[in-house]
Amino acid sequence: MTKGQGYWFGRKRFGWGISPTSWEGWASIAVYCALMISTTRMDFLAGHRVWDVATKVLLTVVLLVIVLAKFDSSKRT
C-alpha cells in the first residue's frame, strides 16, 4: 500500500477474508464494537427488541459500506 491511496482494509496475508491495515481501519472496527455494545445495553434496559435489531442491522450496513469504500482490492502475489 502506498501512502497516498488511503486504504483502511486489505486482504489477509494467510487465509480468506479482510482485515484492517491502518489505524483508521482499526478505529472503525473499535467504534463499531463500542456502538454495538452500547446500543445493546440501552435497548435491553428500555425493552425495545425491534429497535435493537434495527440498530444492529444499520450499524453493520454502515460498517460494510466503509469497508467496501476503503478496501484495497488488488490481488496479492
C-alpha positions in Angstrom: 0.0 0.0 0.0 1.4 3.4 -0.9 0.8 6.3 1.4 -1.4 8.3 -1.0 -4.1 5.6 -1.7 -5.7 5.7 1.8 -6.8 2.1 2.1 -8.0 1.1 5.6 -8.7 -2.6 4.9 -6.9 -5.2 2.8 -6.7 -8.9 2.1 -5.4 -11.1 4.9 -1.9 -12.5 4.4 -2.9 -16.0 5.2 -6.4 -17.5 4.8 -9.5 -15.9 3.5 -11.0 -12.5 4.4 -10.4 -8.9 5.0 -8.6 -7.2 7.9 -7.7 -3.7 8.9 -4.4 -2.5 7.6 -4.2 1.0 9.1 -5.1 2.8 12.3 -8.3 4.2 10.7 -9.4 0.6 9.9 -8.8 -0.5 13.5 -10.5 2.7 14.8 -13.6 2.0 12.7 -13.8 -1.6 14.0 -13.4 -0.3 17.6 -16.2 2.3 17.1 -18.4 -0.3 15.6 -17.9 -2.7 18.6 -18.4 0.1 21.1 -21.7 1.2 19.4 -22.9 -2.4 19.2 -22.3 -2.9 22.9 -23.7 0.5 24.0 -26.9 0.1 21.9 -27.4 -3.4 23.3 -27.2 -2.1 26.8 -29.6 0.8 26.1 -32.1 -1.3 24.2 -32.0 -4.0 26.8 -32.8 -1.6 29.6 -35.6 0.0 27.6 -37.1 -3.3 26.4 -37.2 -2.4 22.6 -36.3 -5.6 20.9 -37.2 -4.4 17.3 -35.3 -1.2 17.8 -32.3 -3.3 18.9 -32.3 -5.4 15.8 -32.8 -2.4 13.5 -30.0 -0.6 15.1 -27.6 -3.5 14.8 -28.5 -4.0 11.1 -28.0 -0.3 10.4 -24.6 -0.3 12.2 -23.5 -3.4 10.2 -24.6 -1.9 6.9 -22.7 1.3 7.7 -19.5 -0.7 8.6 -19.8 -2.7 5.3 -20.1 0.4 3.3 -17.0 1.9 4.9 -15.1 -1.4 4.4 -16.0 -1.6 0.7 -15.2 2.1 0.2 -11.7 1.8 1.9 -10.8 -1.7 0.7 -7.6 -2.4 -1.3 -8.9 -4.9 -3.9 -5.6 -5.5 -5.6 -4.6 -9.1 -5.8 -1.7 -10.4 -3.6 1.0 -12.3 -5.3 
